[in-house]
Amino acid sequence: MSEQTDDERPSYEAAREELVEVVRQLEAGGTSLEESLALWERGEKLATICQEWLDGARERLDAVIEADDGAED
């Protein structure tokens, strides 16, 4: 994520937990349009953060698998 450093970016677990809470609030309703839009935007940010964590984990796993495959040759 280019906007935040790793120190500022929440962990995958924290982002996912907050995203679950955002979805719960949106599904419950009872918020103004402005509040709903702010929740939606926060949810989009959190979903992006989670996806970046997952993509990074996949890249690391792929690199390890590739290194192991190269070591076996």
All heavy atoms as a GROMACS GRO file, in nm:
protein
  572
    1MET      N    1   0.085  -0.117   0.000
    1MET     CA    2   0.000   0.000   0.000
    1MET      C    3   0.090   0.123   0.000
    1MET      O    4   0.169   0.142   0.090
    1MET     CB    5  -0.088  -0.008   0.124
    1MET     CG    6  -0.192   0.092   0.127
    1MET     SD    7  -0.313   0.043   0.249
    1MET     CE    8  -0.421   0.174   0.219
    2SER      N    9   0.077   0.208  -0.094
    2SER     CA   10   0.168   0.319  -0.110
    2SER      C   11   0.137   0.435  -0.016
    2SER      O   12   0.224   0.513   0.016
    2SER     CB   13   0.166   0.367  -0.255
    2SER     OG   14   0.035   0.406  -0.290
    3GLU      N   15   0.014   0.450   0.032
    3GLU     CA   16  -0.022   0.564   0.115
    3GLU      C   17   0.024   0.550   0.259
    3GLU      O   18   0.045   0.648   0.328
    3GLU     CB   19  -0.175   0.582   0.114
    3GLU     CG   20  -0.231   0.617  -0.022
    3GLU     CD   21  -0.382   0.620  -0.019
    3GLU    OE1   22  -0.441   0.608   0.090
    3GLU    OE2   23  -0.442   0.634  -0.125
    4GLN      N   24   0.037   0.429   0.309
    4GLN     CA   25   0.070   0.408   0.447
    4GLN      C   26   0.196   0.324   0.459
    4GLN      O   27   0.222   0.239   0.375
    4GLN     CB   28  -0.044   0.333   0.519
    4GLN     CG   29  -0.172   0.410   0.528
    4GLN     CD   30  -0.280   0.328   0.597
    4GLN    OE1   31  -0.282   0.207   0.590
    4GLN    NE2   32  -0.371   0.396   0.663
    5THR      N   33   0.269   0.346   0.567
    5THR     CA   34   0.382   0.259   0.595
    5THR      C   35   0.330   0.135   0.666
    5THR      O   36   0.215   0.131   0.712
    5THR     CB   37   0.485   0.331   0.686
    5THR    OG1   38   0.424   0.354   0.813
    5THR    CG2   39   0.534   0.460   0.624
    6ASP      N   40   0.414   0.033   0.678
    6ASP     CA   41   0.372  -0.088   0.747
    6ASP      C   42   0.336  -0.060   0.892
    6ASP      O   43   0.254  -0.129   0.951
    6ASP     CB   44   0.481  -0.195   0.738
    6ASP     CG   45   0.486  -0.260   0.600
    6ASP    OD1   46   0.388  -0.248   0.526
    6ASP    OD2   47   0.588  -0.322   0.568
    7ASP      N   48   0.400   0.043   0.954
    7ASP     CA   49   0.368   0.078   1.092
    7ASP      C   50   0.226   0.134   1.105
    7ASP      O   51   0.162   0.119   1.209
    7ASP     CB   52   0.468   0.180   1.146
    7ASP     CG   53   0.607   0.122   1.162
    7ASP    OD1   54   0.619  -0.002   1.174
    7ASP    OD2   55   0.704   0.200   1.161
    8GLU      N   56   0.177   0.201   1.002
    8GLU     CA   57   0.044   0.262   1.006
    8GLU      C   58  -0.064   0.167   0.959
    8GLU      O   59  -0.180   0.184   0.993
    8GLU     CB   60   0.042   0.387   0.916
    8GLU     CG   61   0.134   0.496   0.963
    8GLU     CD   62   0.146   0.607   0.862
    8GLU    OE1   63   0.131   0.581   0.741
    8GLU    OE2   64   0.173   0.720   0.903
    9ARG      N   65  -0.028   0.069   0.879
    9ARG     CA   66  -0.126  -0.022   0.822
    9ARG      C   67  -0.165  -0.127   0.926
    9ARG      O   68  -0.078  -0.188   0.988
    9ARG     CB   69  -0.066  -0.091   0.699
    9ARG     CG   70  -0.163  -0.184   0.631
    9ARG     CD   71  -0.110  -0.232   0.500
    9ARG     NE   72  -0.001  -0.326   0.519
    9ARG     CZ   73   0.038  -0.411   0.426
    9ARG    NH1   74  -0.019  -0.411   0.308
    9ARG    NH2   75   0.137  -0.493   0.449
   10PRO      N   76  -0.295  -0.148   0.944
   10PRO     CA   77  -0.337  -0.249   1.042
   10PRO      C   78  -0.297  -0.389   0.995
   10PRO      O   79  -0.278  -0.413   0.875
   10PRO     CB   80  -0.488  -0.233   1.047
   10PRO     CG   81  -0.526  -0.170   0.919
   10PRO     CD   82  -0.409  -0.085   0.877
   11SER      N   83  -0.286  -0.480   1.090
   11SER     CA   84  -0.260  -0.620   1.055
   11SER      C   85  -0.380  -0.672   0.974
   11SER      O   86  -0.489  -0.612   0.976
   11SER     CB   87  -0.242  -0.703   1.181
   11SER     OG   88  -0.366  -0.712   1.252
   12TYR      N   89  -0.359  -0.784   0.910
   12TYR     CA   90  -0.469  -0.846   0.836
   12TYR      C   91  -0.586  -0.874   0.930
   12TYR      O   92  -0.701  -0.844   0.898
   12TYR     CB   93  -0.422  -0.978   0.771
   12TYR     CG   94  -0.536  -1.057   0.713
   12TYR    CD1   95  -0.589  -1.024   0.589
   12TYR    CD2   96  -0.593  -1.162   0.783
   12TYR    CE1   97  -0.695  -1.093   0.536
   12TYR    CE2   98  -0.700  -1.233   0.731
   12TYR     CZ   99  -0.751  -1.198   0.608
   12TYR     OH  100  -0.857  -1.268   0.556
   13GLU      N  101  -0.555  -0.929   1.046
   13GLU     CA  102  -0.660  -0.966   1.140
   13GLU      C  103  -0.738  -0.844   1.188
   13GLU      O  104  -0.861  -0.847   1.198
   13GLU     CB  105  -0.600  -1.042   1.259
   13GLU     CG  106  -0.546  -1.179   1.224
   13GLU     CD  107  -0.407  -1.176   1.160
   13GLU    OE1  108  -0.342  -1.068   1.152
   13GLU    OE2  109  -0.362  -1.283   1.116
   14ALA      N  110  -0.666  -0.734   1.219
   14ALA     CA  111  -0.733  -0.612   1.265
   14ALA      C  112  -0.819  -0.552   1.154
   14ALA      O  113  -0.932  -0.508   1.180
   14ALA     CB  114  -0.630  -0.511   1.314
   15ALA      N  115  -0.767  -0.550   1.032
   15ALA     CA  116  -0.844  -0.494   0.919
   15ALA      C  117  -0.968  -0.578   0.893
   15ALA      O  118  -1.076  -0.525   0.869
   15ALA     CB  119  -0.756  -0.487   0.794
   16ARG      N  120  -0.952  -0.710   0.898
   16ARG     CA  121  -1.066  -0.800   0.874
   16ARG      C  122  -1.172  -0.784   0.982
   16ARG      O  123  -1.291  -0.777   0.953
   16ARG     CB  124  -1.019  -0.944   0.867
   16ARG     CG  125  -1.129  -1.040   0.828
   16ARG     CD  126  -1.076  -1.183   0.818
   16ARG     NE  127  -1.182  -1.273   0.783
   16ARG     CZ  128  -1.271  -1.322   0.870
   16ARG    NH1  129  -1.264  -1.287   0.997
   16ARG    NH2  130  -1.365  -1.404   0.830
   17GLU      N  131  -1.128  -0.774   1.107
   17GLU     CA  132  -1.222  -0.757   1.219
   17GLU      C  133  -1.299  -0.626   1.204
   17GLU      O  134  -1.421  -0.622   1.223
   17GLU     CB  135  -1.145  -0.759   1.350
   17GLU     CG  136  -1.233  -0.756   1.473
   17GLU     CD  137  -1.152  -0.769   1.600
   17GLU    OE1  138  -1.062  -0.854   1.606
   17GLU    OE2  139  -1.180  -0.691   1.694
   18GLU      N  140  -1.229  -0.518   1.168
   18GLU     CA  141  -1.296  -0.390   1.149
   18GLU      C  142  -1.390  -0.396   1.030
   18GLU      O  143  -1.501  -0.340   1.033
   18GLU     CB  144  -1.195  -0.277   1.132
   18GLU     CG  145  -1.261  -0.141   1.129
   18GLU     CD  146  -1.165  -0.025   1.115
   18GLU    OE1  147  -1.042  -0.044   1.130
   18GLU    OE2  148  -1.213   0.088   1.086
   19LEU      N  149  -1.350  -0.465   0.924
   19LEU     CA  150  -1.435  -0.479   0.806
   19LEU      C  151  -1.564  -0.553   0.841
   19LEU      O  152  -1.673  -0.513   0.798
   19LEU     CB  153  -1.359  -0.551   0.694
   19LEU     CG  154  -1.436  -0.577   0.565
   19LEU    CD1  155  -1.489  -0.447   0.505
   19LEU    CD2  156  -1.346  -0.650   0.465
   20VAL      N  157  -1.553  -0.657   0.920
   20VAL     CA  158  -1.672  -0.731   0.964
   20VAL      C  159  -1.766  -0.637   1.040
   20VAL      O  160  -1.888  -0.639   1.020
   20VAL     CB  161  -1.633  -0.853   1.050
   20VAL    CG1  162  -1.753  -0.912   1.122
   20VAL    CG2  163  -1.564  -0.958   0.964
   21GLU      N  164  -1.710  -0.553   1.124
   21GLU     CA  165  -1.791  -0.458   1.201
   21GLU      C  166  -1.857  -0.354   1.110
   21GLU      O  167  -1.975  -0.320   1.128
   21GLU     CB  168  -1.706  -0.388   1.308
   21GLU     CG  169  -1.781  -0.286   1.391
   21GLU     CD  170  -1.899  -0.344   1.469
   21GLU    OE1  171  -1.902  -0.466   1.497
   21GLU    OE2  172  -1.990  -0.265   1.501
   22VAL      N  173  -1.785  -0.307   1.010
   22VAL     CA  174  -1.841  -0.211   0.914
   22VAL      C  175  -1.959  -0.274   0.840
   22VAL      O  176  -2.066  -0.214   0.826
   22VAL     CB  177  -1.733  -0.162   0.815
   22VAL    CG1  178  -1.795  -0.091   0.696
   22VAL    CG2  179  -1.634  -0.070   0.885
   23VAL      N  180  -1.942  -0.396   0.795
   23VAL     CA  181  -2.050  -0.467   0.724
   23VAL      C  182  -2.170  -0.485   0.815
   23VAL      O  183  -2.284  -0.463   0.775
   23VAL     CB  184  -2.000  -0.602   0.668
   23VAL    CG1  185  -2.115  -0.686   0.616
   23VAL    CG2  186  -1.896  -0.579   0.559
   24ARG      N  187  -2.144  -0.522   0.940
   24ARG     CA  188  -2.253  -0.540   1.036
   24ARG      C  189  -2.332  -0.410   1.052
   24ARG      O  190  -2.455  -0.410   1.051
   24ARG     CB  191  -2.198  -0.585   1.172
   24ARG     CG  192  -2.309  -0.622   1.271
   24ARG     CD  193  -2.259  -0.631   1.414
   24ARG     NE  194  -2.209  -0.503   1.465
   24ARG     CZ  195  -2.286  -0.398   1.498
   24ARG    NH1  196  -2.416  -0.402   1.482
   24ARG    NH2  197  -2.233  -0.287   1.545
   25GLN      N  198  -2.261  -0.298   1.065
   25GLN     CA  199  -2.328  -0.169   1.080
   25GLN      C  200  -2.410  -0.134   0.957
   25GLN      O  201  -2.522  -0.084   0.969
   25GLN     CB  202  -2.227  -0.059   1.110
   25GLN     CG  203  -2.165  -0.068   1.247
   25GLN     CD  204  -2.058   0.039   1.269
   25GLN    OE1  205  -2.038   0.127   1.187
   25GLN    NE2  206  -1.989   0.030   1.382
   26LEU      N  207  -2.354  -0.160   0.840
   26LEU     CA  208  -2.427  -0.129   0.718
   26LEU      C  209  -2.551  -0.216   0.704
   26LEU      O  210  -2.657  -0.168   0.662
   26LEU     CB  211  -2.336  -0.145   0.595
   26LEU     CG  212  -2.232  -0.035   0.575
   26LEU    CD1  213  -2.132  -0.077   0.468
   26LEU    CD2  214  -2.299   0.096   0.537
   27GLU      N  215  -2.538  -0.343   0.737
   27GLU     CA  216  -2.652  -0.434   0.727
   27GLU      C  217  -2.761  -0.401   0.828
   27GLU      O  218  -2.879  -0.421   0.802
   27GLU     CB  219  -2.607  -0.579   0.744
   27GLU     CG  220  -2.531  -0.632   0.624
   27GLU     CD  221  -2.480  -0.774   0.643
   27GLU    OE1  222  -2.472  -0.821   0.759
   27GLU    OE2  223  -2.447  -0.837   0.542
   28ALA      N  224  -2.721  -0.351   0.944
   28ALA     CA  225  -2.817  -0.317   1.049
   28ALA      C  226  -2.902  -0.196   1.010
   28ALA      O  227  -3.016  -0.183   1.054
   28ALA     CB  228  -2.745  -0.290   1.181
   29GLY      N  229  -2.846  -0.110   0.926
   29GLY     CA  230  -2.920   0.009   0.885
   29GLY      C  231  -2.928   0.110   0.998
   29GLY      O  232  -2.855   0.104   1.096
   30GLY      N  233  -3.018   0.205   0.980
   30GLY     CA  234  -3.037   0.305   1.083
   30GLY      C  235  -2.934   0.417   1.082
   30GLY      O  236  -2.932   0.498   1.174
   31THR      N  237  -2.848   0.420   0.980
   31THR     CA  238  -2.750   0.528   0.971
   31THR      C  239  -2.793   0.624   0.860
   31THR      O  240  -2.866   0.587   0.768
   31THR     CB  241  -2.609   0.473   0.939
   31THR    OG1  242  -2.615   0.396   0.819
   31THR    CG2  243  -2.557   0.386   1.051
   32SER      N  244  -2.746   0.746   0.872
   32SER     CA  245  -2.778   0.845   0.770
   32SER      C  246  -2.704   0.809   0.641
   32SER      O  247  -2.612   0.725   0.641
   32SER     CB  248  -2.735   0.984   0.816
   32SER     OG  249  -2.593   0.992   0.820
   33LEU      N  250  -2.742   0.872   0.534
   33LEU     CA  251  -2.676   0.849   0.407
   33LEU      C  252  -2.528   0.883   0.418
   33LEU      O  253  -2.442   0.808   0.372
   33LEU     CB  254  -2.741   0.932   0.295
   33LEU     CG  255  -2.676   0.922   0.158
   33LEU    CD1  256  -2.677   0.778   0.108
   33LEU    CD2  257  -2.747   1.013   0.059
   34GLU      N  258  -2.497   0.995   0.481
   34GLU     CA  259  -2.358   1.038   0.498
   34GLU      C  260  -2.278   0.935   0.577
   34GLU      O  261  -2.166   0.900   0.542
   34GLU     CB  262  -2.352   1.175   0.565
   34GLU     CG  263  -2.217   1.240   0.560
   34GLU     CD  264  -2.168   1.270   0.419
   34GLU    OE1  265  -2.250   1.305   0.332
   34GLU    OE2  266  -2.046   1.260   0.396
   35GLU      N  267  -2.336   0.886   0.687
   35GLU     CA  268  -2.269   0.784   0.768
   35GLU      C  269  -2.251   0.654   0.689
   35GLU      O  270  -2.146   0.590   0.698
   35GLU     CB  271  -2.349   0.756   0.896
   35GLU     CG  272  -2.349   0.871   0.994
   35GLU     CD  273  -2.451   0.852   1.106
   35GLU    OE1  274  -2.555   0.786   1.083
   35GLU    OE2  275  -2.424   0.902   1.215
   36SER      N  276  -2.353   0.617   0.614
   36SER     CA  277  -2.345   0.495   0.533
   36SER      C  278  -2.235   0.506   0.428
   36SER      O  279  -2.161   0.410   0.406
   36SER     CB  280  -2.480   0.467   0.464
   36SER     OG  281  -2.578   0.437   0.559
   37LEU      N  282  -2.225   0.622   0.365
   37LEU     CA  283  -2.119   0.642   0.265
   37LEU      C  284  -1.980   0.636   0.329
   37LEU      O  285  -1.888   0.576   0.273
   37LEU     CB  286  -2.138   0.775   0.193
   37LEU     CG  287  -2.253   0.780   0.093
   37LEU    CD1  288  -2.272   0.922   0.042
   37LEU    CD2  289  -2.230   0.685  -0.021
   38ALA      N  290  -1.967   0.696   0.448
   38ALA     CA  291  -1.839   0.691   0.517
   38ALA      C  292  -1.804   0.547   0.556
   38ALA      O  293  -1.688   0.505   0.541
   38ALA     CB  294  -1.843   0.780   0.642
   39LEU      N  295  -1.902   0.471   0.602
   39LEU     CA  296  -1.878   0.330   0.635
   39LEU      C  297  -1.840   0.252   0.511
   39LEU      O  298  -1.749   0.169   0.514
   39LEU     CB  299  -2.003   0.269   0.700
   39LEU     CG  300  -2.030   0.306   0.844
   39LEU    CD1  301  -2.170   0.261   0.886
   39LEU    CD2  302  -1.925   0.244   0.935
   40TRP      N  303  -1.910   0.276   0.401
   40TRP     CA  304  -1.880   0.207   0.275
   40TRP      C  305  -1.736   0.235   0.231
   40TRP      O  306  -1.662   0.144   0.195
   40TRP     CB  307  -1.978   0.251   0.166
   40TRP     CG  308  -1.952   0.182   0.036
   40TRP    CD1  309  -1.872   0.225  -0.066
   40TRP    CD2  310  -2.001   0.054  -0.003
   40TRP    NE1  311  -1.871   0.132  -0.167
   40TRP    CE2  312  -1.948   0.027  -0.132
   40TRP    CE3  313  -2.085  -0.040   0.055
   40TRP    CZ2  314  -1.976  -0.090  -0.201
   40TRP    CZ3  315  -2.114  -0.156  -0.014
   40TRP    CH2  316  -2.061  -0.180  -0.140
   41GLU      N  317  -1.698   0.362   0.236
   41GLU     CA  318  -1.561   0.399   0.197
   41GLU      C  319  -1.458   0.334   0.287
   41GLU      O  320  -1.355   0.285   0.240
   41GLU     CB  321  -1.545   0.552   0.198
   41GLU     CG  322  -1.622   0.619   0.086
   41GLU     CD  323  -1.629   0.770   0.099
   41GLU    OE1  324  -1.596   0.825   0.207
   41GLU    OE2  325  -1.669   0.835   0.001
   42ARG      N  326  -1.484   0.331   0.418
   42ARG     CA  327  -1.392   0.265   0.510
   42ARG      C  328  -1.385   0.115   0.479
   42ARG      O  329  -1.278   0.056   0.480
   42ARG     CB  330  -1.436   0.289   0.654
   42ARG     CG  331  -1.344   0.227   0.757
   42ARG     CD  332  -1.205   0.285   0.751
   42ARG     NE  333  -1.119   0.218   0.848
   42ARG     CZ  334  -0.988   0.215   0.841
   42ARG    NH1  335  -0.924   0.277   0.744
   42ARG    NH2  336  -0.917   0.152   0.932
   43GLY      N  337  -1.499   0.057   0.451
   43GLY     CA  338  -1.503  -0.085   0.416
   43GLY      C  339  -1.422  -0.115   0.291
   43GLY      O  340  -1.350  -0.215   0.285
   44GLU      N  341  -1.432  -0.028   0.191
   44GLU     CA  342  -1.353  -0.046   0.069
   44GLU      C  343  -1.204  -0.040   0.099
   44GLU      O  344  -1.126  -0.120   0.048
   44GLU     CB  345  -1.390   0.061  -0.034
   44GLU     CG  346  -1.525   0.042  -0.099
   44GLU     CD  347  -1.529  -0.077  -0.193
   44GLU    OE1  348  -1.429  -0.105  -0.260
   44GLU    OE2  349  -1.636  -0.142  -0.199
   45LYS      N  350  -1.164   0.055   0.183
   45LYS     CA  351  -1.022   0.066   0.222
   45LYS      C  352  -0.976  -0.059   0.295
   45LYS      O  353  -0.867  -0.111   0.269
   45LYS     CB  354  -1.003   0.187   0.314
   45LYS     CG  355  -0.936   0.302   0.251
   45LYS     CD  356  -0.910   0.410   0.356
   45LYS     CE  357  -0.890   0.540   0.284
   45LYS     NZ  358  -0.869   0.653   0.370
   46LEU      N  359  -1.057  -0.106   0.388
   46LEU     CA  360  -1.022  -0.224   0.465
   46LEU      C  361  -1.014  -0.348   0.376
   46LEU      O  362  -0.924  -0.431   0.393
   46LEU     CB  363  -1.123  -0.246   0.578
   46LEU     CG  364  -1.118  -0.141   0.689
   46LEU    CD1  365  -1.244  -0.149   0.775
   46LEU    CD2  366  -0.993  -0.158   0.774
   47ALA      N  367  -1.107  -0.360   0.281
   47ALA     CA  368  -1.103  -0.474   0.188
   47ALA      C  369  -0.975  -0.471   0.106
   47ALA      O  370  -0.913  -0.576   0.082
   47ALA     CB  371  -1.227  -0.472   0.098
   48THR      N  372  -0.933  -0.353   0.065
   48THR     CA  373  -0.809  -0.338  -0.011
   48THR      C  374  -0.689  -0.379   0.074
   48THR      O  375  -0.599  -0.449   0.027
   48THR     CB  376  -0.793  -0.194  -0.062
   48THR    OG1  377  -0.902  -0.164  -0.150
   48THR    CG2  378  -0.662  -0.173  -0.134
   49ILE      N  379  -0.687  -0.336   0.199
   49ILE     CA  380  -0.579  -0.372   0.290
   49ILE      C  381  -0.572  -0.523   0.306
   49ILE      O  382  -0.465  -0.584   0.298
   49ILE     CB  383  -0.596  -0.302   0.426
   49ILE    CG1  384  -0.571  -0.152   0.412
   49ILE    CG2  385  -0.504  -0.363   0.532
   49ILE    CD1  386  -0.613  -0.070   0.533
   50CYS      N  387  -0.687  -0.586   0.327
   50CYS     CA  388  -0.691  -0.732   0.342
   50CYS      C  389  -0.640  -0.801   0.216
   50CYS      O  390  -0.560  -0.895   0.224
   50CYS     CB  391  -0.833  -0.779   0.374
   50CYS     SG  392  -0.888  -0.738   0.542
   51GLN      N  393  -0.683  -0.753   0.101
   51GLN     CA  394  -0.638  -0.814  -0.025
   51GLN      C  395  -0.488  -0.797  -0.043
   51GLN      O  396  -0.420  -0.890  -0.090
   51GLN     CB  397  -0.714  -0.754  -0.143
   51GLN     CG  398  -0.688  -0.827  -0.274
   51GLN     CD  399  -0.732  -0.973  -0.266
   51GLN    OE1  400  -0.847  -1.002  -0.233
   51GLN    NE2  401  -0.642  -1.064  -0.296
   52GLU      N  402  -0.434  -0.682  -0.005
   52GLU     CA  403  -0.290  -0.661  -0.017
   52GLU      C  404  -0.213  -0.756   0.074
   52GLU      O  405  -0.109  -0.810   0.035
   52GLU     CB  406  -0.255  -0.515   0.016
   52GLU     CG  407  -0.298  -0.420  -0.093
   52GLU     CD  408  -0.284  -0.274  -0.054
   52GLU    OE1  409  -0.260  -0.244   0.066
   52GLU    OE2  410  -0.297  -0.189  -0.143
   53TRP      N  411  -0.263  -0.779   0.195
   53TRP     CA  412  -0.200  -0.875   0.285
   53TRP      C  413  -0.202  -1.015   0.223
   53TRP      O  414  -0.101  -1.087   0.226
   53TRP     CB  415  -0.271  -0.879   0.420
   53TRP     CG  416  -0.225  -0.776   0.518
   53TRP    CD1  417  -0.295  -0.668   0.565
   53TRP    CD2  418  -0.098  -0.769   0.585
   53TRP    NE1  419  -0.220  -0.596   0.655
   53TRP    CE2  420  -0.098  -0.656   0.670
   53TRP    CE3  421   0.017  -0.848   0.581
   53TRP    CZ2  422   0.010  -0.621   0.750
   53TRP    CZ3  423   0.125  -0.813   0.660
   53TRP    CH2  424   0.121  -0.700   0.743
   54LEU      N  425  -0.317  -1.054   0.169
   54LEU     CA  426  -0.328  -1.186   0.108
   54LEU      C  427  -0.239  -1.200  -0.015
   54LEU      O  428  -0.174  -1.304  -0.034
   54LEU     CB  429  -0.474  -1.215   0.072
   54LEU     CG  430  -0.569  -1.230   0.191
   54LEU    CD1  431  -0.713  -1.239   0.143
   54LEU    CD2  432  -0.532  -1.350   0.276
   55ASP      N  433  -0.233  -1.096  -0.096
   55ASP     CA  434  -0.146  -1.099  -0.215
   55ASP      C  435   0.000  -1.110  -0.173
   55ASP      O  436   0.077  -1.186  -0.234
   55ASP     CB  437  -0.167  -0.974  -0.301
   55ASP     CG  438  -0.303  -0.970  -0.369
   55ASP    OD1  439  -0.372  -1.074  -0.373
   55ASP    OD2  440  -0.340  -0.861  -0.417
   56GLY      N  441   0.039  -1.037  -0.070
   56GLY     CA  442   0.176  -1.043  -0.022
   56GLY      C  443   0.210  -1.182   0.032
   56GLY      O  444   0.320  -1.234   0.009
   57ALA      N  445   0.115  -1.242   0.103
   57ALA     CA  446   0.138  -1.376   0.156
   57ALA      C  447   0.153  -1.476   0.040
   57ALA      O  448   0.240  -1.563   0.044
   57ALA     CB  449   0.022  -1.417   0.247
   58ARG      N  450   0.071  -1.461  -0.063
   58ARG     CA  451   0.078  -1.550  -0.179
   58ARG      C  452   0.213  -1.535  -0.248
   58ARG      O  453   0.275  -1.634  -0.287
   58ARG     CB  454  -0.037  -1.520  -0.276
   58ARG     CG  455  -0.030  -1.589  -0.412
   58ARG     CD  456   0.000  -1.736  -0.412
   58ARG     NE  457  -0.100  -1.817  -0.349
   58ARG     CZ  458  -0.082  -1.946  -0.316
   58ARG    NH1  459   0.033  -2.005  -0.341
   58ARG    NH2  460  -0.175  -2.014  -0.258
   59GLU      N  461   0.260  -1.413  -0.263
   59GLU     CA  462   0.391  -1.389  -0.327
   59GLU      C  463   0.503  -1.455  -0.246
   59GLU      O  464   0.594  -1.515  -0.304
   59GLU     CB  465   0.417  -1.239  -0.340
   59GLU     CG  466   0.333  -1.172  -0.446
   59GLU     CD  467   0.347  -1.020  -0.445
   59GLU    OE1  468   0.438  -0.967  -0.378
   59GLU    OE2  469   0.265  -0.954  -0.512
   60ARG      N  470   0.496  -1.442  -0.114
   60ARG     CA  471   0.598  -1.503  -0.030
   60ARG      C  472   0.595  -1.655  -0.041
   60ARG      O  473   0.700  -1.720  -0.048
   60ARG     CB  474   0.579  -1.460   0.115
   60ARG     CG  475   0.613  -1.312   0.136
   60ARG     CD  476   0.579  -1.262   0.273
   60ARG     NE  477   0.653  -1.334   0.377
   60ARG     CZ  478   0.624  -1.324   0.506
   60ARG    NH1  479   0.524  -1.249   0.546
   60ARG    NH2  480   0.694  -1.391   0.595
   61LEU      N  481   0.475  -1.712  -0.040
   61LEU     CA  482   0.463  -1.858  -0.055
   61LEU      C  483   0.515  -1.904  -0.190
   61LEU      O  484   0.587  -2.004  -0.199
   61LEU     CB  485   0.317  -1.901  -0.038
   61LEU     CG  486   0.262  -1.898   0.103
   61LEU    CD1  487   0.112  -1.923   0.102
   61LEU    CD2  488   0.332  -2.000   0.191
   62ASP      N  489   0.479  -1.832  -0.295
   62ASP     CA  490   0.527  -1.867  -0.429
   62ASP      C  491   0.679  -1.861  -0.436
   62ASP      O  492   0.742  -1.948  -0.498
   62ASP     CB  493   0.466  -1.775  -0.535
   62ASP     CG  494   0.318  -1.803  -0.558
   62ASP    OD1  495   0.268  -1.909  -0.515
   62ASP    OD2  496   0.251  -1.717  -0.620
   63ALA      N  497   0.739  -1.761  -0.372
   63ALA     CA  498   0.885  -1.748  -0.373
   63ALA      C  499   0.950  -1.865  -0.301
   63ALA      O  500   1.052  -1.919  -0.347
   63ALA     CB  501   0.927  -1.615  -0.309
   64VAL      N  502   0.893  -1.906  -0.189
   64VAL     CA  503   0.948  -2.019  -0.114
   64VAL      C  504   0.934  -2.148  -0.195
   64VAL      O  505   1.028  -2.227  -0.203
   64VAL     CB  506   0.877  -2.032   0.023
   64VAL    CG1  507   0.912  -2.164   0.090
   64VAL    CG2  508   0.913  -1.915   0.113
   65ILE      N  509   0.818  -2.168  -0.257
   65ILE     CA  510   0.796  -2.287  -0.338
   65ILE      C  511   0.894  -2.289  -0.456
   65ILE      O  512   0.954  -2.392  -0.485
   65ILE     CB  513   0.650  -2.294  -0.386
   65ILE    CG1  514   0.558  -2.322  -0.267
   65ILE    CG2  515   0.633  -2.400  -0.495
   65ILE    CD1  516   0.411  -2.304  -0.296
   66GLU      N  517   0.912  -2.175  -0.519
   66GLU     CA  518   1.004  -2.165  -0.632
   66GLU      C  519   1.147  -2.193  -0.586
   66GLU      O  520   1.222  -2.264  -0.655
   66GLU     CB  521   0.995  -2.025  -0.694
   66GLU     CG  522   1.074  -2.012  -0.822
   66GLU     CD  523   1.054  -1.876  -0.886
   66GLU    OE1  524   0.939  -1.836  -0.905
   66GLU    OE2  525   1.157  -1.810  -0.916
   67ALA      N  526   1.186  -2.140  -0.471
   67ALA     CA  527   1.321  -2.164  -0.418
   67ALA      C  528   1.340  -2.312  -0.386
   67ALA      O  529   1.446  -2.369  -0.412
   67ALA     CB  530   1.346  -2.079  -0.296
   68ASP      N  531   1.237  -2.375  -0.328
   68ASP     CA  532   1.245  -2.518  -0.297
   68ASP      C  533   1.256  -2.601  -0.424
   68ASP      O  534   1.330  -2.698  -0.429
   68ASP     CB  535   1.123  -2.562  -0.216
   68ASP     CG  536   1.131  -2.521  -0.070
   68ASP    OD1  537   1.238  -2.477  -0.026
   68ASP    OD2  538   1.028  -2.534  -0.001
   69ASP      N  539   1.180  -2.564  -0.527
   69ASP     CA  540   1.185  -2.636  -0.653
   69ASP      C  541   1.324  -2.624  -0.717
   69ASP      O  542   1.376  -2.719  -0.772
   69ASP     CB  543   1.079  -2.584  -0.751
   69ASP     CG  544   0.940  -2.628  -0.712
   69ASP    OD1  545   0.925  -2.718  -0.626
   69ASP    OD2  546   0.842  -2.571  -0.767
   70GLY      N  547   1.386  -2.506  -0.707
   70GLY     CA  548   1.519  -2.483  -0.761
   70GLY      C  549   1.624  -2.560  -0.684
   70GLY      O  550   1.725  -2.605  -0.740
   71ALA      N  551   1.605  -2.579  -0.555
   71ALA     CA  552   1.702  -2.650  -0.472
   71ALA      C  553   1.698  -2.800  -0.499
   71ALA      O  554   1.798  -2.868  -0.479
   71ALA     CB  555   1.674  -2.623  -0.324
   72GLU      N  556   1.585  -2.850  -0.547
   72GLU     CA  557   1.572  -2.993  -0.573
   72GLU      C  558   1.636  -3.034  -0.704
   72GLU      O  559   1.664  -3.151  -0.726
   72GLU     CB  560   1.423  -3.033  -0.573
   72GLU     CG  561   1.361  -3.021  -0.436
   72GLU     CD  562   1.212  -3.050  -0.439
   72GLU    OE1  563   1.160  -3.092  -0.543
   72GLU    OE2  564   1.146  -3.030  -0.336
   73ASP      N  565   1.656  -2.940  -0.794
   73ASP     CA  566   1.714  -2.974  -0.927
   73ASP      C  567   1.857  -3.012  -0.920
   73ASP      O  568   1.938  -2.987  -0.847
   73ASP     CB  569   1.697  -2.856  -1.023
   73ASP     CG  570   1.550  -2.835  -1.060
   73ASP    OD1  571   1.471  -2.930  -1.044
   73ASP    OD2  572   1.514  -2.725  -1.101
   0.00000   0.00000   0.00000
